[in-house]
């Protein structure tokens, strides 16, 4: 789990709010990429003009930095980038 995701979910309306957030926070946390690592990844993989934003790039960088981590997304641009970098999870 990436802490950005927990924070994003926390901004929404949740039933059993405290329990759900606690459950998410109890999951293994990925290594959170430093901004310099995200910038390096953007340049190294030519990720500019691909339709992803900074948060998307940050999540992908964290997946790359945490072996075995896969990304779940329904966003087409993010899916394409994650697939190209080998971190896309196979969703049902």
N, CA and C atoms as an extended XYZ file, in Angstrom:
276
Properties=species:S:1:pos:R:3:atomname:S:1:resname:S:1:resid:I:1 pbc="F F F"
N         0.847       -1.180        0.000 N   UNK     1
C         0.000        0.000        0.000 CA  UNK     1
C         0.889        1.238        0.000 C   UNK     1
N         0.484        2.216       -0.743 N   UNK     2
C         1.193        3.497       -0.783 CA  UNK     2
C         0.420        4.473        0.107 C   UNK     2
N         1.113        5.238        0.960 N   UNK     3
C         0.410        6.162        1.851 CA  UNK     3
C        -0.408        7.218        1.117 C   UNK     3
N        -0.049        7.549       -0.122 N   UNK     4
C        -0.859        8.496       -0.898 CA  UNK     4
C        -2.257        7.925       -1.138 C   UNK     4
N        -2.339        6.623       -1.352 N   UNK     5
C        -3.632        5.988       -1.612 CA  UNK     5
C        -4.498        6.026       -0.369 C   UNK     5
N        -3.906        5.706        0.781 N   UNK     6
C        -4.667        5.759        2.033 CA  UNK     6
C        -5.170        7.178        2.263 C   UNK     6
N        -4.314        8.169        2.039 N   UNK     7
C        -4.715        9.562        2.226 CA  UNK     7
C        -5.820        9.954        1.245 C   UNK     7
N        -5.708        9.489        0.008 N   UNK     8
C        -6.740        9.785       -0.997 CA  UNK     8
C        -8.076        9.178       -0.583 C   UNK     8
N        -8.048        7.938       -0.138 N   UNK     9
C        -9.275        7.277        0.323 CA  UNK     9
C        -9.842        7.985        1.548 C   UNK     9
N        -8.967        8.475        2.414 N   UNK    10
C        -9.401        9.180        3.622 CA  UNK    10
C       -10.178       10.454        3.292 C   UNK    10
N        -9.969       11.000        2.106 N   UNK    11
C       -10.698       12.204        1.703 CA  UNK    11
C       -12.141       11.919        1.309 C   UNK    11
N       -12.458       10.641        1.128 N   UNK    12
C       -13.808       10.271        0.721 CA  UNK    12
C       -14.710        9.956        1.903 C   UNK    12
N       -15.938        9.634        1.579 N   UNK    13
C       -16.921        9.249        2.581 CA  UNK    13
C       -16.876        7.730        2.740 C   UNK    13
N       -16.602        7.269        3.949 N   UNK    14
C       -16.434        5.842        4.192 CA  UNK    14
C       -17.356        5.349        5.297 C   UNK    14
N       -17.920        4.177        5.093 N   UNK    15
C       -18.614        3.496        6.181 CA  UNK    15
C       -17.535        2.848        7.033 C   UNK    15
N       -17.759        2.779        8.326 N   UNK    16
C       -16.763        2.202        9.238 CA  UNK    16
C       -15.392        2.838        8.995 C   UNK    16
N       -15.396        4.154        8.910 N   UNK    17
C       -14.235        4.943        8.512 CA  UNK    17
C       -12.942        4.558        9.234 C   UNK    17
N       -12.966        4.603       10.551 N   UNK    18
C       -11.735        4.345       11.304 CA  UNK    18
C       -11.219        2.929       11.076 C   UNK    18
N       -12.118        1.951       11.023 N   UNK    19
C       -11.698        0.563       10.809 CA  UNK    19
C       -11.120        0.372        9.411 C   UNK    19
N       -11.776        0.933        8.407 N   UNK    20
C       -11.284        0.784        7.032 CA  UNK    20
C        -9.907        1.423        6.861 C   UNK    20
N        -9.728        2.618        7.397 N   UNK    21
C        -8.438        3.281        7.283 CA  UNK    21
C        -7.364        2.520        8.062 C   UNK    21
N        -7.733        2.018        9.211 N   UNK    22
C        -6.798        1.214        9.999 CA  UNK    22
C        -6.394       -0.051        9.244 C   UNK    22
N        -7.363       -0.692        8.605 N   UNK    23
C        -7.071       -1.899        7.823 CA  UNK    23
C        -6.099       -1.584        6.682 C   UNK    23
N        -6.330       -0.480        5.985 N   UNK    24
C        -5.445       -0.096        4.888 CA  UNK    24
C        -4.042        0.224        5.386 C   UNK    24
N        -3.976        0.922        6.509 N   UNK    25
C        -2.672        1.289        7.062 CA  UNK    25
C        -1.907        0.084        7.591 C   UNK    25
N        -2.596       -1.021        7.839 N   UNK    26
C        -1.925       -2.219        8.353 CA  UNK    26
C        -1.273       -3.046        7.235 C   UNK    26
N        -1.593       -2.728        5.970 N   UNK    27
C        -0.990       -3.447        4.848 CA  UNK    27
C         0.486       -3.073        4.710 C   UNK    27
N         1.248       -3.981        4.111 N   UNK    28
C         2.655       -3.679        3.862 CA  UNK    28
C         2.757       -2.392        3.040 C   UNK    28
N         3.661       -1.530        3.450 N   UNK    29
C         3.827       -0.254        2.756 CA  UNK    29
C         4.985       -0.343        1.767 C   UNK    29
N         4.764        0.189        0.570 N   UNK    30
C         5.833        0.251       -0.425 CA  UNK    30
C         6.880        1.263        0.024 C   UNK    30
N         8.039        1.175       -0.578 N   UNK    31
C         9.045        2.208       -0.349 CA  UNK    31
C         8.560        3.460       -1.070 C   UNK    31
N         8.425        4.538       -0.358 N   UNK    32
C         7.938        5.785       -0.945 CA  UNK    32
C         9.093        6.463       -1.673 C   UNK    32
N         8.916        6.650       -2.958 N   UNK    33
C         9.955        7.249       -3.792 CA  UNK    33
C        10.189        8.703       -3.409 C   UNK    33
N        11.440        9.104       -3.484 N   UNK    34
C        11.798       10.509       -3.312 CA  UNK    34
C        11.488       11.218       -4.633 C   UNK    34
N        11.217       12.503       -4.560 N   UNK    35
C        10.883       13.256       -5.772 CA  UNK    35
C        12.015       13.175       -6.799 C   UNK    35
N        13.248       13.170       -6.344 N   UNK    36
C        14.373       13.058       -7.277 CA  UNK    36
C        14.347       11.708       -7.999 C   UNK    36
N        13.903       10.648       -7.321 N   UNK    37
C        13.793        9.334       -7.946 CA  UNK    37
C        12.666        9.314       -8.978 C   UNK    37
N        11.590       10.004       -8.659 N   UNK    38
C        10.472       10.095       -9.604 CA  UNK    38
C        10.926       10.845      -10.855 C   UNK    38
N        11.607       11.953      -10.661 N   UNK    39
C        12.099       12.732      -11.811 CA  UNK    39
C        13.062       11.919      -12.657 C   UNK    39
N        13.950       11.170      -12.006 N   UNK    40
C        14.888       10.326      -12.737 CA  UNK    40
C        14.130        9.284      -13.559 C   UNK    40
N        13.125        8.661      -12.963 N   UNK    41
C        12.327        7.651      -13.662 CA  UNK    41
C        11.623        8.262      -14.876 C   UNK    41
N        11.074        9.456      -14.701 N   UNK    42
C        10.384       10.130      -15.808 CA  UNK    42
C        11.326       10.291      -16.998 C   UNK    42
N        12.536       10.755      -16.736 N   UNK    43
C        13.504       10.967      -17.814 CA  UNK    43
C        14.032        9.644      -18.363 C   UNK    43
N        14.361        8.711      -17.477 N   UNK    44
C        14.950        7.439      -17.901 CA  UNK    44
C        14.007        6.617      -18.777 C   UNK    44
N        12.700        6.759      -18.535 N   UNK    45
C        11.716        5.967      -19.276 CA  UNK    45
C        10.854        6.825      -20.214 C   UNK    45
N        11.259        8.067      -20.414 N   UNK    46
C        10.528        8.993      -21.305 CA  UNK    46
C         9.029        8.998      -21.004 C   UNK    46
N         8.685        9.239      -19.745 N   UNK    47
C         7.283        9.189      -19.332 CA  UNK    47
C         6.545       10.512      -19.478 C   UNK    47
N         7.192       11.512      -20.020 N   UNK    48
C         6.530       12.792      -20.250 CA  UNK    48
C         5.577       12.655      -21.437 C   UNK    48
N         4.525       13.438      -21.430 N   UNK    49
C         3.511       13.447      -22.496 CA  UNK    49
C         2.843       12.086      -22.678 C   UNK    49
N         2.681       11.352      -21.597 N   UNK    50
C         2.026       10.041      -21.656 CA  UNK    50
C         0.643       10.068      -21.009 C   UNK    50
N         0.228       11.236      -20.508 N   UNK    51
C        -1.101       11.355      -19.923 CA  UNK    51
C        -1.190       10.993      -18.455 C   UNK    51
N        -0.021       10.820      -17.799 N   UNK    52
C        -0.050       10.555      -16.362 CA  UNK    52
C         0.395       11.804      -15.625 C   UNK    52
N        -0.022       11.922      -14.378 N   UNK    53
C         0.357       13.064      -13.554 CA  UNK    53
C         1.417       12.677      -12.535 C   UNK    53
N         1.759       13.630      -11.700 N   UNK    54
C         2.805       13.414      -10.710 CA  UNK    54
C         2.454       12.303       -9.728 C   UNK    54
N         1.226       12.284       -9.251 N   UNK    55
C         0.848       11.231       -8.309 CA  UNK    55
C         0.944        9.863       -8.972 C   UNK    55
N         0.480        9.756      -10.211 N   UNK    56
C         0.596        8.494      -10.950 CA  UNK    56
C         2.063        8.073      -11.067 C   UNK    56
N         2.914        9.012      -11.458 N   UNK    57
C         4.338        8.715      -11.610 CA  UNK    57
C         4.949        8.313      -10.275 C   UNK    57
N         4.532        8.965       -9.212 N   UNK    58
C         5.043        8.656       -7.882 CA  UNK    58
C         4.670        7.226       -7.483 C   UNK    58
N         3.428        6.832       -7.746 N   UNK    59
C         2.984        5.473       -7.423 CA  UNK    59
C         3.768        4.439       -8.234 C   UNK    59
N         3.966        4.712       -9.500 N   UNK    60
C         4.714        3.785      -10.363 CA  UNK    60
C         6.164        3.678       -9.894 C   UNK    60
N         6.776        4.799       -9.551 N   UNK    61
C         8.163        4.774       -9.067 CA  UNK    61
C         8.263        3.944       -7.791 C   UNK    61
N         7.320        4.096       -6.901 N   UNK    62
C         7.333        3.321       -5.662 CA  UNK    62
C         7.186        1.827       -5.940 C   UNK    62
N         6.386        1.482       -6.929 N   UNK    63
C         6.261        0.068       -7.326 CA  UNK    63
C         7.596       -0.454       -7.844 C   UNK    63
N         8.268        0.338       -8.642 N   UNK    64
C         9.565       -0.078       -9.183 CA  UNK    64
C        10.619       -0.234       -8.082 C   UNK    64
N        10.506        0.575       -7.042 N   UNK    65
C        11.475        0.537       -5.945 CA  UNK    65
C        11.182       -0.553       -4.912 C   UNK    65
N         9.996       -1.149       -4.983 N   UNK    66
C         9.595       -2.178       -4.024 CA  UNK    66
C         9.382       -3.478       -4.786 C   UNK    66
N        10.390       -4.346       -4.814 N   UNK    67
C        10.295       -5.593       -5.583 CA  UNK    67
C         9.019       -6.388       -5.269 C   UNK    67
N         8.407       -6.894       -6.333 N   UNK    68
C         7.198       -7.697       -6.190 CA  UNK    68
C         5.911       -6.904       -6.103 C   UNK    68
N         6.015       -5.589       -6.102 N   UNK    69
C         4.821       -4.749       -6.001 CA  UNK    69
C         4.188       -4.578       -7.372 C   UNK    69
N         2.866       -4.694       -7.410 N   UNK    70
C         2.129       -4.493       -8.655 CA  UNK    70
C         1.088       -3.403       -8.452 C   UNK    70
N         0.779       -2.722       -9.518 N   UNK    71
C        -0.138       -1.592       -9.479 CA  UNK    71
C        -1.503       -1.994      -10.013 C   UNK    71
N        -2.539       -1.637       -9.282 N   UNK    72
C        -3.918       -1.838       -9.739 CA  UNK    72
C        -4.438       -0.489      -10.190 C   UNK    72
N        -4.944       -0.422      -11.397 N   UNK    73
C        -5.510        0.829      -11.900 CA  UNK    73
C        -6.563        0.535      -12.954 C   UNK    73
N        -7.478        1.457      -13.088 N   UNK    74
C        -8.454        1.401      -14.167 CA  UNK    74
C        -8.273        2.606      -15.092 C   UNK    74
N        -7.239        3.408      -14.822 N   UNK    75
C        -6.913        4.563      -15.644 CA  UNK    75
C        -6.111        4.091      -16.856 C   UNK    75
N        -6.592        4.393      -18.042 N   UNK    76
C        -5.981        3.869      -19.271 CA  UNK    76
C        -4.528        4.309      -19.454 C   UNK    76
N        -4.239        5.592      -19.230 N   UNK    77
C        -2.870        6.082      -19.425 CA  UNK    77
C        -1.921        5.455      -18.399 C   UNK    77
N        -2.360        5.410      -17.166 N   UNK    78
C        -1.527        4.824      -16.119 CA  UNK    78
C        -1.336        3.328      -16.359 C   UNK    78
N        -2.375        2.665      -16.818 N   UNK    79
C        -2.295        1.236      -17.132 CA  UNK    79
C        -1.233        0.979      -18.211 C   UNK    79
N        -1.246        1.792      -19.240 N   UNK    80
C        -0.302        1.612      -20.335 CA  UNK    80
C         1.147        1.791      -19.863 C   UNK    80
N         1.388        2.822      -19.053 N   UNK    81
C         2.733        3.074      -18.539 CA  UNK    81
C         3.157        1.951      -17.594 C   UNK    81
N         2.276        1.568      -16.674 N   UNK    82
C         2.600        0.514      -15.716 CA  UNK    82
C         2.878       -0.809      -16.419 C   UNK    82
N         2.099       -1.106      -17.441 N   UNK    83
C         2.324       -2.332      -18.207 CA  UNK    83
C         3.692       -2.292      -18.888 C   UNK    83
N         4.012       -1.165      -19.508 N   UNK    84
C         5.288       -1.011      -20.180 CA  UNK    84
C         6.495       -1.161      -19.251 C   UNK    84
N         6.293       -0.806      -17.980 N   UNK    85
C         7.371       -0.909      -17.001 CA  UNK    85
C         7.320       -2.195      -16.186 C   UNK    85
N         6.331       -3.048      -16.503 N   UNK    86
C         6.258       -4.358      -15.862 CA  UNK    86
C         5.721       -4.371      -14.448 C   UNK    86
N         4.945       -3.349      -14.064 N   UNK    87
C         4.399       -3.328      -12.695 CA  UNK    87
C         2.873       -3.382      -12.662 C   UNK    87
N         2.235       -3.626      -13.785 N   UNK    88
C         0.775       -3.669      -13.839 CA  UNK    88
C         0.262       -5.003      -13.305 C   UNK    88
N        -0.685       -4.946      -12.381 N   UNK    89
C        -1.328       -6.149      -11.852 CA  UNK    89
C        -2.381       -6.603      -12.843 C   UNK    89
N        -2.595       -7.894      -12.924 N   UNK    90
C        -3.647       -8.434      -13.762 CA  UNK    90
C        -4.956       -8.400      -12.996 C   UNK    90
N        -5.866       -7.529      -13.412 N   UNK    91
C        -7.160       -7.401      -12.750 CA  UNK    91
C        -8.174       -8.319      -13.421 C   UNK    91
N        -9.096       -8.825      -12.633 N   UNK    92
C       -10.140       -9.681      -13.221 CA  UNK    92
C       -11.073       -8.905      -14.123 C   UNK    92
